[in-house]
Amino acid sequence: MHKPRSLSELIHGAAPRLQHLSNRAKTALALKEHVRATLPQSLANHVTAAALRQQELTVWVDSAAFCARLRFEIPRVRDALAQATGAPIERVRVKVQPETG
């Protein structure tokens, strides 16, 4: 009988699709942390996710109230992320996505 492989071994081993998925998850997490770092702490705690596709940044927050507050911070977030990523950000979208569990 073969020893079971750990999830880490599967992701980093012979499964390129899982490796790709893992890399995308790490990138999304890093982007979310970059967004949070540009915001006041009281607002940063409500950012649940972020995605950058082409030149569009989408930021999700946990309630509509913080969605409205985040819209006031868009210029700061756009400038900071454009500088950090080296890519221009043409559009920023803010959406509500309650954090799960």
Summary of the structure (lengths in Angstrom):
residues: 101
radius of gyration: 16.6
end to end distance: 37.4
largest distance: 59.5
contacts: 251
relative contact order: 0.15
helix: 51%
strand: 19%
